[in-house]
Structures are given as structure tokens and as C-alpha cells.
Amino acid sequence: MLNAFIMIKLKPGASRKTHLLLAAFIWAAVGLMLLDRGSGWLLEANGAVWLAPALLAGTAKSFLLLDRVAGKNIVRIQRFADNSCLGGVYSLRSWGLVLAMIVLGRLLRSVGLPLALVGGLYVAIGWALFFSSRRIWRAWHELGRHTVV
């Protein structure tokens, strides 16, 4: 009984609006970090010519895949009750995918691929995440407009 009370008191609960804000911020921040790192590698490898194709590929990935993922995440969060655990911003499957992407990113950098290729992939993925974050930002904004204070 005491353990359950302690867990409830220590749980970082948040509103749906806060969950959407966190989800949008994470997508945008990680996207910008990948864009920064990837474009730096492209410039370092004299591969700036690959910047436009990488952005085009990222835009395609955004429209074809990540917009749908963002939409599912938005619907999931909107079904939450207020004061849901902040760690629930993503499903366990999504957190697993995040971990897998981190591991794949480290492997990608360690196998000796040309820096321009790795940079291009980072730019494409970063842009796709950043661009698709617009859907979550919009949902966050819309939820705020409909909230009665």
C-alpha cells in the first residue's frame, strides 16, 4: 500500500498538452541535432552537393512515413487522461525504436562508410523528423485553443 502511494506521488504526471509539447519538442530537437551533425559532415567531406537530395529524401520520408507515425502518436496522447505519466509520451515500442535508432546510428558511424554518405543520411532523417514535428506542434497548438481556463 505504501509503495503504491509512493509511486503515485513520484510519478511525473502531466496533461495531454504537456505530452504533446514534449513529443513535438523531442522530434524537433533530435531532427535539428541530426541536421546539424549531418550537414557538418557533408561540408567536411566536400559533399555539399548532396544536401539538396538529402533534404528531398527527408521530405519524402516525412510525407510517406513519419507524418503517419506522428498522427498515431497524437491520437494516442489525446486519449490520455490528464496527469498521465510523462514517460508515456511514447509507447514502449516507440521507445524501443528510439534505442534501436541510436544503436544503428553508432554502427553507421563505425563501419567506415564515406562521411558524405553518413552525413546525407543524417540530414535526410533529421529533416524528416523536424518536418513531421509540425503535425505534433499543430495538435499541441489546437489543444491549447480548445482548453478552457
C-alpha positions as CSV (number, residue, x, y, z in Angstrom):
1,M,0.0,0.0,0.0
2,L,2.8,2.4,0.9
3,N,4.7,1.5,-2.3
4,A,1.7,2.3,-4.4
5,F,1.3,5.7,-2.6
6,I,5.0,6.5,-3.1
7,M,4.8,5.5,-6.9
8,I,1.7,7.8,-7.4
9,K,3.4,10.7,-5.6
10,L,6.7,10.3,-7.5
11,K,5.1,9.7,-10.9
12,P,5.9,12.7,-13.2
13,G,2.2,13.2,-14.3
14,A,1.4,15.7,-16.9
15,S,-1.5,17.0,-19.0
16,R,-2.2,15.9,-22.6
17,K,-1.0,19.3,-23.7
18,T,2.3,18.8,-21.9
19,H,2.7,15.4,-23.5
20,L,2.2,16.9,-27.0
21,L,4.6,19.7,-26.2
22,L,7.3,17.2,-25.1
23,A,6.6,14.9,-28.1
24,A,6.9,17.8,-30.6
25,F,10.0,19.2,-28.8
26,I,11.8,15.8,-28.9
27,W,11.1,15.3,-32.6
28,A,12.2,18.8,-33.5
29,A,15.2,18.8,-31.2
30,V,16.5,15.4,-32.4
31,G,15.8,16.4,-36.0
32,L,17.8,19.7,-35.6
33,M,20.6,17.8,-33.9
34,L,20.8,15.3,-36.8
35,L,20.6,18.1,-39.4
36,D,23.4,19.9,-37.7
37,R,25.7,16.9,-37.4
38,G,24.9,15.6,-40.9
39,S,25.3,18.9,-42.7
40,G,28.6,19.4,-40.8
41,W,29.8,16.0,-42.1
42,L,28.7,16.9,-45.6
43,L,30.6,20.1,-45.6
44,E,33.7,18.4,-44.0
45,A,33.6,15.8,-46.8
46,N,33.1,18.4,-49.6
47,G,29.7,16.7,-50.1
48,A,27.5,19.8,-50.0
49,V,26.2,18.8,-53.4
50,W,24.3,16.0,-51.5
51,L,22.5,18.4,-49.3
52,A,19.5,19.1,-51.6
53,P,19.0,15.3,-52.5
54,A,19.1,14.5,-48.7
55,L,16.5,17.1,-48.0
56,L,14.3,15.8,-50.8
57,A,14.7,12.3,-49.4
58,G,13.8,13.5,-45.9
59,T,10.7,15.3,-47.2
60,A,9.6,12.1,-48.9
61,K,10.2,10.1,-45.7
62,S,8.2,12.7,-43.8
63,F,5.2,12.6,-46.1
64,L,5.3,8.8,-46.7
65,L,6.1,7.5,-43.2
66,L,6.7,9.9,-40.3
67,D,3.5,12.0,-40.7
68,R,1.5,8.8,-40.2
69,V,3.6,7.9,-37.1
70,A,3.1,11.4,-35.7
71,G,-0.6,11.2,-36.3
72,K,-0.8,7.9,-34.4
73,N,1.2,9.3,-31.6
74,I,-1.1,12.4,-31.4
75,V,-4.2,10.2,-31.3
76,R,-2.6,8.1,-28.6
77,I,-1.8,11.1,-26.5
78,Q,-5.2,12.7,-26.9
79,R,-6.7,9.6,-25.4
80,F,-4.7,10.0,-22.2
81,A,-6.3,11.2,-19.0
82,D,-4.6,14.3,-17.6
83,N,-1.9,13.5,-15.1
84,S,-0.7,10.5,-17.1
85,C,3.0,9.6,-16.7
86,L,5.2,11.9,-18.7
87,G,7.3,8.8,-19.8
88,G,4.2,7.6,-21.6
89,V,4.8,10.3,-24.2
90,Y,5.8,7.4,-26.5
91,S,4.7,3.8,-26.4
92,L,7.2,1.1,-25.2
93,R,7.5,0.1,-28.9
94,S,8.4,3.7,-29.8
95,W,11.0,3.9,-27.0
96,G,12.5,0.6,-28.3
97,L,12.6,2.1,-31.8
98,V,14.4,5.2,-30.4
99,L,17.0,2.9,-28.7
100,A,17.4,0.9,-32.0
101,M,18.0,4.1,-34.0
102,I,20.6,5.3,-31.5
103,V,22.4,1.9,-31.8
104,L,22.1,1.9,-35.6
105,G,23.4,5.5,-35.8
106,R,26.5,4.5,-33.8
107,L,27.0,1.4,-36.0
108,L,26.6,3.5,-39.2
109,R,29.4,5.8,-38.0
110,S,31.7,3.0,-37.0
111,V,31.7,0.8,-40.2
112,G,33.8,3.2,-42.3
113,L,31.2,4.4,-44.7
114,P,32.1,7.6,-46.6
115,L,31.5,10.7,-44.4
116,A,29.3,12.3,-47.1
117,L,27.0,9.2,-47.2
118,V,26.6,9.2,-43.4
119,G,26.1,13.0,-43.4
120,G,23.5,12.7,-46.1
121,L,21.6,10.0,-44.2
122,Y,21.7,12.1,-41.1
123,V,20.4,15.2,-42.9
124,A,17.6,13.2,-44.5
125,I,16.5,11.6,-41.2
126,G,16.9,14.8,-39.3
127,W,14.9,16.8,-41.8
128,A,12.1,14.2,-41.9
129,L,11.8,14.3,-38.0
130,F,11.9,18.1,-37.9
131,F,9.5,18.5,-40.7
132,S,7.0,15.9,-39.4
133,S,7.1,17.5,-35.9
134,R,4.9,20.2,-37.4
135,R,1.9,17.8,-37.1
136,I,2.5,17.4,-33.3
137,W,3.1,21.2,-32.9
138,R,-0.2,21.8,-34.6
139,A,-2.0,19.3,-32.4
140,W,-0.4,21.0,-29.3
141,H,-1.5,24.4,-30.5
142,E,-5.0,23.3,-31.3
143,L,-5.4,21.6,-27.9
144,G,-4.4,24.9,-26.3
145,R,-7.0,26.8,-28.3
146,H,-9.8,24.5,-27.1
147,T,-8.7,24.4,-23.4
148,V,-10.9,26.5,-21.1
149,V,-9.0,28.2,-18.4
